[in-house]
Amino acid sequence: MRQYRLKNAVKGLKAWLNRRYVFQDFPVRFIVSTGRTGTKFFEKFFNKNFSRIEARHEPFPDLHRLSVSKFRDRMDLQQSSRQFILERAEILANVKQKDNEVYIESSLYLASLIPEIEDIFGDYKILHVVRDPRTFVVSAYNKRAMEKGSYLFHGDDDVRRRLNSNDFPEDPYFGKWEKMSRFERICWHWVKFNSLISSSIRNHEHYKMMKFEGIFYDDKNKSLGDVSKFFEIDKYQMSDQFDDSISQKVNINSDKLIDEYSGWSKEMKDHFEKIIYPDAKKYGY
């Protein structure tokens, strides 16, 4: 298996190197967030409503390992950009071979890879979707880390070695991760991942922040139209009205481990206010 992956990696790197200057100008669009913000929905939405566009949600390899290794292995930008190229070269080559004009990828693992995106690509856009932290915490707490497994997101038995406060020496919760409850960890996740995105942006002409609620609960056609205009793909739209699938939820939680904010205990609300509130105001919550 390792030999197979290495062979594919080398093939991907060669593919990228052979087309590096072509891809420098190839339009790529990224949707980044904390997760639990409808990123899986976007794959279906764009592929169904637009021509000459290929959208993917967390394609293999999903960049999780790189998003963590760049901090734990102290990779410099040149190293992490090279690895990003290696993991996306074959995908982008395939997209271009099919005569698609734009590639769109949505993934929470891109949240810590903004510098690499800005370093590698020339024609890129980054949409940052921010969700009300109260509903995010409920959704994330009820989230299973594997679709058919019993591992809880940020639980002690989570099989993915996710970024945590111990990966950031300057973080106020550095060295405290093991003592934090799962609820506190998820609150920390909302703060840190939004911060990783917003603090890393250098070229704001390529960046747009939108609220999850505005996209999915207000005027969906208008909000998604705004996304398509920002991505400069509205000319590929196949109809004046988007497909009715925009009203259907994707990646729904099947379990309910905690209730909505009004049903939280005082202790939970206190932890929430302490960890999240200062940053929530930055995003209008």
Secondary structure, 3 states (H helix, E strand, C coil): CHHHHHHHHHHHHHHHHHHHHHHHCCCEEEEECCCCCCHHHHHHHHHHHECCEEEEECCCCCCHHHHHHHHHCCCCHHHHHHHHHHHHHHHHHHHHHCCCCEEEEECHHHHHCHHHHHHHCCCEEEEEEECCHHHHHHHHHCCECCCCCCCECCCCCCCCCCCCHHHCCCCCCCCCHHHCCHHHHHHHHHHHHHHHHHCCCCCHHHEEEEEHHHHHCCCHHHHHHHHHHHCCCHHHECCCCCCHHHHCCCCCCCCCCCCCHHHCCHHHHHHHHHHHHHHHHHHCC
